[in-house]
Amino acid sequence: MKKSFIALAAISAALATTPVSANNIKIEYRDLNLATAEGQAALENRVTRAAKKVCGYNDLRTGTRGATRDMRRCLVQAKKTAKAQVASVVEDNRLGG
């Protein structure tokens, strides 16, 4: 069975005193043509949106609209984690898989 999603996992700790939480999210790409630059860009946008969701960018915070340092670190790590999966999916698609 051919996979049609990328699992994005991010681990973030808001403060050293709070427990570390792990979040996972699946990113669908079955509807994208990954052989094109447009399809790859759309997948990259989905990865970014999912990473922001996992890292708490969408959560309402009182007193600030900006991302915290931990949120930014989480975003970088989540995108780094997804990068290898995205590259594999794009290559597999390029080879006809």
The first five atom37 places (N, CA, C, CB, O) and aatype in JSON, in Angstrom:
{
  "aatype": [12, 11, 11, 15, 13, 9, 0, 10, 0, 0, 9, 15, 0, 0, 10, 0, 16, 16, 14, 19, 15, 0, 2, 2, 9, 11, 9, 6, 18, 1, 3, 10, 2, 10, 0, 16, 0, 6, 7, 5, 0, 0, 10, 6, 2, 1, 19, 16, 1, 0, 0, 11, 11, 19, 4, 7, 18, 2, 3, 10, 1, 16, 7, 16, 1, 7, 0, 16, 1, 3, 12, 1, 1, 4, 10, 19, 5, 0, 11, 11, 16, 0, 11, 0, 5, 19, 0, 15, 19, 19, 6, 3, 2, 1, 10, 7, 7],
  "atom_mask": [
    [1, 1, 1, 1, 1],
    [1, 1, 1, 1, 1],
    [1, 1, 1, 1, 1],
    [1, 1, 1, 1, 1],
    [1, 1, 1, 1, 1],
    [1, 1, 1, 1, 1],
    [1, 1, 1, 1, 1],
    [1, 1, 1, 1, 1],
    [1, 1, 1, 1, 1],
    [1, 1, 1, 1, 1],
    [1, 1, 1, 1, 1],
    [1, 1, 1, 1, 1],
    [1, 1, 1, 1, 1],
    [1, 1, 1, 1, 1],
    [1, 1, 1, 1, 1],
    [1, 1, 1, 1, 1],
    [1, 1, 1, 1, 1],
    [1, 1, 1, 1, 1],
    [1, 1, 1, 1, 1],
    [1, 1, 1, 1, 1],
    [1, 1, 1, 1, 1],
    [1, 1, 1, 1, 1],
    [1, 1, 1, 1, 1],
    [1, 1, 1, 1, 1],
    [1, 1, 1, 1, 1],
    [1, 1, 1, 1, 1],
    [1, 1, 1, 1, 1],
    [1, 1, 1, 1, 1],
    [1, 1, 1, 1, 1],
    [1, 1, 1, 1, 1],
    [1, 1, 1, 1, 1],
    [1, 1, 1, 1, 1],
    [1, 1, 1, 1, 1],
    [1, 1, 1, 1, 1],
    [1, 1, 1, 1, 1],
    [1, 1, 1, 1, 1],
    [1, 1, 1, 1, 1],
    [1, 1, 1, 1, 1],
    [1, 1, 1, 0, 1],
    [1, 1, 1, 1, 1],
    [1, 1, 1, 1, 1],
    [1, 1, 1, 1, 1],
    [1, 1, 1, 1, 1],
    [1, 1, 1, 1, 1],
    [1, 1, 1, 1, 1],
    [1, 1, 1, 1, 1],
    [1, 1, 1, 1, 1],
    [1, 1, 1, 1, 1],
    [1, 1, 1, 1, 1],
    [1, 1, 1, 1, 1],
    [1, 1, 1, 1, 1],
    [1, 1, 1, 1, 1],
    [1, 1, 1, 1, 1],
    [1, 1, 1, 1, 1],
    [1, 1, 1, 1, 1],
    [1, 1, 1, 0, 1],
    [1, 1, 1, 1, 1],
    [1, 1, 1, 1, 1],
    [1, 1, 1, 1, 1],
    [1, 1, 1, 1, 1],
    [1, 1, 1, 1, 1],
    [1, 1, 1, 1, 1],
    [1, 1, 1, 0, 1],
    [1, 1, 1, 1, 1],
    [1, 1, 1, 1, 1],
    [1, 1, 1, 0, 1],
    [1, 1, 1, 1, 1],
    [1, 1, 1, 1, 1],
    [1, 1, 1, 1, 1],
    [1, 1, 1, 1, 1],
    [1, 1, 1, 1, 1],
    [1, 1, 1, 1, 1],
    [1, 1, 1, 1, 1],
    [1, 1, 1, 1, 1],
    [1, 1, 1, 1, 1],
    [1, 1, 1, 1, 1],
    [1, 1, 1, 1, 1],
    [1, 1, 1, 1, 1],
    [1, 1, 1, 1, 1],
    [1, 1, 1, 1, 1],
    [1, 1, 1, 1, 1],
    [1, 1, 1, 1, 1],
    [1, 1, 1, 1, 1],
    [1, 1, 1, 1, 1],
    [1, 1, 1, 1, 1],
    [1, 1, 1, 1, 1],
    [1, 1, 1, 1, 1],
    [1, 1, 1, 1, 1],
    [1, 1, 1, 1, 1],
    [1, 1, 1, 1, 1],
    [1, 1, 1, 1, 1],
    [1, 1, 1, 1, 1],
    [1, 1, 1, 1, 1],
    [1, 1, 1, 1, 1],
    [1, 1, 1, 1, 1],
    [1, 1, 1, 0, 1],
    [1, 1, 1, 0, 1]
  ],
  "atom_positions": [
    [[0.84, -1.18, 0.0], [0.0, 0.0, 0.0], [0.88, 1.24, 0.0], [-0.95, 0.0, 1.21], [1.82, 1.35, 0.79]],
    [[0.58, 2.15, -0.87], [1.37, 3.37, -1.02], [0.99, 4.39, 0.07], [1.15, 3.98, -2.42], [-0.19, 4.63, 0.32]],
    [[1.97, 4.96, 0.69], [1.71, 5.97, 1.72], [1.21, 7.24, 1.04], [2.99, 6.26, 2.56], [1.62, 7.57, -0.07]],
    [[0.32, 7.93, 1.72], [-0.2, 9.18, 1.17], [-0.14, 10.31, 2.19], [-1.63, 8.99, 0.7], [-0.86, 11.3, 2.07]],
    [[0.71, 10.16, 3.18], [0.86, 11.22, 4.16], [2.26, 11.2, 4.74], [-0.18, 11.08, 5.28], [2.98, 10.2, 4.68]],
    [[2.63, 12.33, 5.29], [3.9, 12.48, 6.0], [3.53, 12.69, 7.46], [4.77, 13.68, 5.43], [2.68, 13.52, 7.78]],
    [[4.16, 11.96, 8.34], [3.91, 12.13, 9.77], [4.92, 13.13, 10.31], [4.0, 10.77, 10.54], [6.13, 12.91, 10.24]],
    [[4.43, 14.21, 10.84], [5.28, 15.25, 11.39], [5.21, 15.15, 12.9], [4.85, 16.65, 10.9], [4.14, 15.2, 13.5]],
    [[6.35, 15.01, 13.5], [6.42, 14.95, 14.96], [7.32, 16.06, 15.46], [6.92, 13.57, 15.45], [8.38, 16.33, 14.9]],
    [[6.88, 16.69, 16.5], [7.71, 17.74, 17.1], [7.65, 17.58, 18.61], [7.22, 19.16, 16.67], [6.61, 17.26, 19.18]],
    [[8.76, 17.81, 19.22], [8.82, 17.77, 20.68], [9.18, 19.17, 21.14], [9.86, 16.7, 21.19], [10.17, 19.75, 20.7]],
    [[8.39, 19.68, 22.02], [8.67, 21.02, 22.52], [8.47, 21.07, 24.03], [7.78, 22.07, 21.83], [7.64, 20.36, 24.59]],
    [[9.24, 21.9, 24.64], [9.08, 22.14, 26.08], [8.97, 23.64, 26.27], [10.28, 21.54, 26.91], [9.91, 24.38, 25.97]],
    [[7.85, 24.08, 26.75], [7.64, 25.52, 26.92], [8.58, 26.09, 27.97], [6.18, 25.8, 27.3], [9.16, 27.16, 27.79]],
    [[8.72, 25.38, 29.04], [9.63, 25.8, 30.11], [10.34, 24.57, 30.64], [8.86, 26.54, 31.25], [9.84, 23.45, 30.51]],
    [[11.48, 24.77, 31.23], [12.24, 23.64, 31.76], [11.47, 22.91, 32.85], [13.59, 24.12, 32.3], [11.72, 21.73, 33.1]],
    [[10.55, 23.59, 33.5], [9.81, 22.96, 34.59], [8.57, 22.2, 34.12], [9.4, 24.01, 35.58], [7.98, 21.44, 34.89]],
    [[8.17, 22.41, 32.87], [7.0, 21.69, 32.37], [7.43, 20.43, 31.66], [6.16, 22.59, 31.43], [8.52, 20.38, 31.08]],
    [[6.58, 19.4, 31.7], [6.95, 18.16, 31.02], [7.01, 18.35, 29.51], [5.96, 17.06, 31.37], [6.28, 19.17, 28.95]],
    [[7.85, 17.61, 28.88], [7.98, 17.65, 27.42], [6.77, 16.95, 26.82], [9.32, 16.99, 26.93], [6.37, 15.88, 27.27]],
    [[6.2, 17.57, 25.8], [5.06, 16.94, 25.14], [5.43, 16.64, 23.7], [3.8, 17.85, 25.21], [6.12, 17.42, 23.05]],
    [[4.96, 15.52, 23.2], [5.2, 15.14, 21.81], [3.88, 15.2, 21.07], [5.84, 13.71, 21.71], [2.87, 14.69, 21.54]],
    [[3.89, 15.84, 19.93], [2.7, 15.97, 19.11], [2.98, 15.41, 17.73], [2.24, 17.44, 19.02], [4.09, 15.54, 17.21]],
    [[1.98, 14.78, 17.14], [2.1, 14.24, 15.79], [0.97, 14.77, 14.93], [2.11, 12.7, 15.81], [-0.13, 15.02, 15.42]],
    [[1.24, 14.93, 13.67], [0.22, 15.36, 12.73], [0.53, 14.72, 11.38], [0.16, 16.92, 12.62], [1.7, 14.58, 11.02]],
    [[-0.49, 14.33, 10.65], [-0.32, 13.74, 9.34], [-0.58, 14.8, 8.28], [-1.25, 12.52, 9.14], [-1.52, 15.58, 8.38]],
    [[0.26, 14.8, 7.26], [0.13, 15.76, 6.18], [-0.19, 15.0, 4.9], [1.43, 16.62, 6.01], [0.64, 14.24, 4.4]],
    [[-1.38, 15.19, 4.39], [-1.81, 14.53, 3.16], [-1.13, 15.18, 1.95], [-3.35, 14.58, 3.01], [-0.94, 16.39, 1.9]],
    [[-0.78, 14.34, 0.98], [-0.21, 14.88, -0.26], [-0.69, 14.13, -1.49], [1.29, 14.82, -0.21], [-0.22, 14.38, -2.6]],
    [[-1.62, 13.22, -1.31], [-2.13, 12.4, -2.4], [-2.69, 13.26, -3.54], [-3.21, 11.45, -1.89], [-2.61, 12.86, -4.7]],
    [[-3.24, 14.42, -3.23], [-3.85, 15.28, -4.24], [-2.84, 16.17, -4.97], [-4.89, 16.14, -3.59], [-3.22, 16.92, -5.86]],
    [[-1.56, 16.09, -4.6], [-0.54, 16.95, -5.2], [0.26, 16.21, -6.26], [0.4, 17.49, -4.13], [0.51, 15.02, -6.14]],
    [[0.65, 16.92, -7.29], [1.56, 16.38, -8.3], [2.97, 16.78, -7.88], [1.22, 16.9, -9.76], [3.42, 17.89, -8.15]],
    [[3.66, 15.87, -7.22], [4.98, 16.18, -6.67], [6.08, 16.18, -7.73], [5.33, 15.2, -5.58], [7.24, 16.43, -7.42]],
    [[5.72, 15.9, -8.96], [6.68, 15.97, -10.05], [6.85, 17.42, -10.52], [6.24, 15.08, -11.22], [7.75, 17.72, -11.31]],
    [[5.99, 18.31, -10.05], [6.06, 19.71, -10.44], [6.56, 20.57, -9.29], [4.68, 20.21, -10.92], [6.42, 20.2, -8.12]],
    [[7.13, 21.7, -9.63], [7.59, 22.64, -8.6], [6.4, 23.17, -7.79], [8.36, 23.82, -9.25], [6.52, 23.4, -6.59]],
    [[5.26, 23.36, -8.45], [4.07, 23.85, -7.76], [3.59, 22.84, -6.71], [2.95, 24.14, -8.76], [3.23, 23.22, -5.6]],
    [[3.58, 21.57, -7.07], [3.17, 20.53, -6.14], [4.11, 20.44, -4.95], [0.0, 0.0, 0.0], [3.67, 20.28, -3.81]],
    [[5.4, 20.54, -5.21], [6.39, 20.5, -4.14], [6.26, 21.71, -3.23], [7.82, 20.43, -4.73], [6.38, 21.6, -2.01]],
    [[6.0, 22.88, -3.82], [5.81, 24.09, -3.02], [4.56, 23.98, -2.15], [5.72, 25.34, -3.93], [4.56, 24.41, -1.0]],
    [[3.5, 23.4, -2.7], [2.27, 23.21, -1.93], [2.52, 22.27, -0.75], [1.14, 22.66, -2.83], [2.02, 22.51, 0.35]],
    [[3.29, 21.2, -0.98], [3.61, 20.29, 0.11], [4.45, 20.99, 1.17], [4.36, 19.06, -0.42], [4.23, 20.8, 2.37]],
    [[5.4, 21.79, 0.74], [6.23, 22.53, 1.69], [5.39, 23.48, 2.53], [7.33, 23.31, 0.94], [5.62, 23.62, 3.73]],
    [[4.4, 24.12, 1.91], [3.49, 25.01, 2.65], [2.68, 24.22, 3.67], [2.56, 25.75, 1.68], [2.45, 24.7, 4.78]],
    [[2.23, 23.03, 3.29], [1.48, 22.19, 4.22], [2.34, 21.78, 5.4], [0.93, 20.95, 3.5], [1.87, 21.75, 6.54]],
    [[3.59, 21.46, 5.13], [4.52, 21.09, 6.2], [4.7, 22.26, 7.16], [5.89, 20.65, 5.61], [4.67, 22.08, 8.38]],
    [[4.89, 23.45, 6.62], [5.07, 24.63, 7.46], [3.84, 24.89, 8.32], [5.37, 25.86, 6.6], [3.96, 25.15, 9.52]],
    [[2.65, 24.82, 7.71], [1.41, 25.04, 8.48], [1.25, 23.99, 9.58], [0.18, 25.01, 7.55], [0.88, 24.31, 10.71]],
    [[1.55, 22.73, 9.24], [1.43, 21.65, 10.23], [2.44, 21.84, 11.35], [1.63, 20.28, 9.56], [2.12, 21.64, 12.52]],
    [[3.67, 22.22, 11.0], [4.7, 22.44, 12.02], [4.29, 23.57, 12.96], [6.06, 22.76, 11.36], [4.49, 23.48, 14.17]],
    [[3.73, 24.63, 12.4], [3.27, 25.73, 13.24], [2.15, 25.29, 14.17], [2.8, 26.9, 12.38], [2.09, 25.71, 15.33]],
    [[1.27, 24.44, 13.67], [0.19, 23.93, 14.51], [0.74, 23.08, 15.64], [-0.81, 23.12, 13.66], [0.33, 23.23, 16.79]],
    [[1.65, 22.18, 15.32], [2.25, 21.3, 16.31], [3.01, 22.1, 17.36], [3.18, 20.28, 15.64], [3.02, 21.75, 18.54]],
    [[3.65, 23.16, 16.94], [4.5, 23.94, 17.84], [3.75, 25.05, 18.58], [5.63, 24.55, 17.07], [4.36, 25.82, 19.32]],
    [[2.46, 25.14, 18.39], [1.67, 26.08, 19.17], [1.54, 27.47, 18.6], [0.0, 0.0, 0.0], [1.09, 28.38, 19.31]],
    [[1.93, 27.68, 17.35], [1.8, 29.0, 16.75], [0.34, 29.43, 16.64], [2.45, 29.01, 15.37], [0.05, 30.63, 16.63]],
    [[-0.57, 28.48, 16.57], [-1.98, 28.8, 16.41], [-2.7, 29.01, 17.73], [-2.66, 27.7, 15.64], [-3.87, 29.41, 17.75]],
    [[-2.02, 28.75, 18.84], [-2.65, 28.91, 20.15], [-2.73, 30.39, 20.51], [-1.87, 28.13, 21.23], [-1.81, 31.17, 20.23]],
    [[-3.82, 30.75, 21.13], [-3.98, 32.14, 21.57], [-3.15, 32.36, 22.83], [-5.47, 32.48, 21.83], [-3.19, 31.55, 23.76]],
    [[-2.41, 33.45, 22.84], [-1.61, 33.79, 24.02], [-1.94, 35.23, 24.41], [-0.09, 33.62, 23.74], [-1.98, 36.12, 23.56]],
    [[-2.16, 35.44, 25.64], [-2.47, 36.78, 26.13], [-1.19, 37.6, 26.22], [-3.17, 36.72, 27.51], [-0.17, 37.14, 26.74]],
    [[-1.25, 38.81, 25.71], [-0.14, 39.74, 25.86], [0.89, 39.74, 24.75], [0.0, 0.0, 0.0], [1.75, 40.62, 24.73]],
    [[0.83, 38.8, 23.83], [1.82, 38.8, 22.76], [1.26, 38.11, 21.53], [3.1, 38.11, 23.21], [0.45, 37.19, 21.62]],
    [[1.7, 38.56, 20.39], [1.35, 37.91, 19.14], [2.55, 37.18, 18.55], [0.81, 38.94, 18.13], [2.4, 36.38, 17.63]],
    [[3.7, 37.45, 19.08], [4.93, 36.86, 18.56], [5.18, 35.47, 19.11], [0.0, 0.0, 0.0], [4.7, 35.09, 20.18]],
    [[5.95, 34.73, 18.36], [6.32, 33.38, 18.78], [7.4, 33.45, 19.85], [6.8, 32.54, 17.57], [8.26, 34.32, 19.83]],
    [[7.35, 32.52, 20.77], [8.37, 32.44, 21.8], [9.61, 31.77, 21.22], [7.85, 31.67, 23.05], [9.57, 31.19, 20.14]],
    [[10.69, 31.85, 21.93], [11.93, 31.21, 21.51], [11.73, 29.69, 21.4], [13.08, 31.53, 22.5], [12.22, 29.06, 20.45]],
    [[11.02, 29.1, 22.35], [10.76, 27.67, 22.31], [9.91, 27.29, 21.1], [10.06, 27.22, 23.59], [10.14, 26.25, 20.49]],
    [[8.96, 28.13, 20.77], [8.12, 27.86, 19.59], [8.96, 27.91, 18.32], [6.97, 28.87, 19.5], [8.8, 27.07, 17.44]],
    [[9.84, 28.88, 18.23], [10.71, 28.98, 17.04], [11.64, 27.78, 16.94], [11.53, 30.28, 17.08], [11.85, 27.25, 15.85]],
    [[12.2, 27.36, 18.07], [13.06, 26.17, 18.08], [12.27, 24.94, 17.64], [13.67, 25.94, 19.48], [12.75, 24.13, 16.84]],
    [[11.08, 24.81, 18.17], [10.22, 23.69, 17.82], [9.93, 23.68, 16.32], [8.9, 23.74, 18.61], [9.97, 22.63, 15.68]],
    [[9.64, 24.85, 15.76], [9.35, 24.96, 14.33], [10.54, 24.52, 13.49], [8.96, 26.39, 13.97], [10.38, 23.76, 12.53]],
    [[11.72, 24.98, 13.84], [12.92, 24.59, 13.12], [13.13, 23.08, 13.19], [14.15, 25.33, 13.68], [13.42, 22.44, 12.18]],
    [[12.97, 22.52, 14.38], [13.17, 21.08, 14.55], [12.11, 20.28, 13.8], [13.14, 20.72, 16.04], [12.43, 19.27, 13.17]],
    [[10.87, 20.71, 13.86], [9.79, 19.99, 13.18], [10.0, 20.0, 11.67], [8.42, 20.61, 13.53], [9.82, 18.98, 11.01]],
    [[10.39, 21.15, 11.13], [10.63, 21.22, 9.69], [11.85, 20.4, 9.29], [10.83, 22.68, 9.25], [11.87, 19.78, 8.22]],
    [[12.86, 20.38, 10.15], [14.05, 19.56, 9.89], [13.67, 18.08, 9.87], [15.14, 19.83, 10.95], [14.14, 17.32, 9.02]],
    [[12.83, 17.66, 10.81], [12.38, 16.28, 10.89], [11.59, 15.9, 9.64], [11.52, 16.07, 12.15], [11.77, 14.8, 9.11]],
    [[10.75, 16.79, 9.18], [9.91, 16.51, 8.01], [10.7, 16.56, 6.7], [8.76, 17.49, 7.94], [10.3, 15.95, 5.72]],
    [[11.8, 17.28, 6.69], [12.56, 17.49, 5.44], [12.98, 16.17, 4.8], [13.8, 18.35, 5.72], [12.86, 16.01, 3.58]],
    [[13.48, 15.24, 5.58], [13.92, 13.95, 5.04], [12.74, 13.17, 4.48], [14.64, 13.12, 6.12], [12.85, 12.54, 3.43]],
    [[11.61, 13.22, 5.18], [10.42, 12.53, 4.68], [9.93, 13.16, 3.38], [9.3, 12.57, 5.73], [9.57, 12.44, 2.44]],
    [[9.92, 14.47, 3.31], [9.49, 15.17, 2.09], [10.41, 14.82, 0.93], [9.47, 16.7, 2.31], [9.94, 14.52, -0.16]],
    [[11.71, 14.84, 1.17], [12.66, 14.5, 0.11], [12.44, 13.08, -0.39], [14.1, 14.66, 0.62], [12.5, 12.83, -1.6]],
    [[12.19, 12.17, 0.52], [11.94, 10.78, 0.14], [10.67, 10.65, -0.69], [11.85, 9.9, 1.39], [10.65, 9.93, -1.69]],
    [[9.62, 11.33, -0.28], [8.34, 11.28, -0.99], [8.49, 11.87, -2.39], [7.24, 12.03, -0.21], [8.0, 11.3, -3.36]],
    [[9.16, 13.01, -2.5], [9.35, 13.66, -3.8], [10.19, 12.78, -4.71], [10.02, 15.04, -3.62], [9.86, 12.64, -5.89]],
    [[11.25, 12.19, -4.2], [12.1, 11.3, -5.0], [11.33, 10.06, -5.43], [13.36, 10.89, -4.2], [11.42, 9.65, -6.59]],
    [[10.57, 9.49, -4.52], [9.77, 8.31, -4.86], [8.76, 8.66, -5.96], [9.03, 7.78, -3.6], [8.54, 7.86, -6.87]],
    [[8.17, 9.83, -5.87], [7.22, 10.27, -6.89], [7.92, 10.49, -8.22], [6.53, 11.55, -6.45], [7.38, 10.16, -9.27]],
    [[9.12, 11.05, -8.17], [9.89, 11.3, -9.38], [10.24, 9.99, -10.09], [11.18, 12.07, -9.04], [10.3, 9.94, -11.32]],
    [[10.46, 8.94, -9.32], [10.8, 7.64, -9.88], [9.57, 6.83, -10.27], [11.63, 6.86, -8.89], [9.68, 5.71, -10.74]],
    [[8.39, 7.43, -10.06], [7.17, 6.76, -10.47], [6.54, 5.9, -9.4], [0.0, 0.0, 0.0], [5.63, 5.13, -9.68]],
    [[7.01, 6.02, -8.17], [6.51, 5.19, -7.07], [5.31, 5.64, -6.4], [0.0, 0.0, 0.0], [4.84, 4.99, -5.47]]
  ]
}
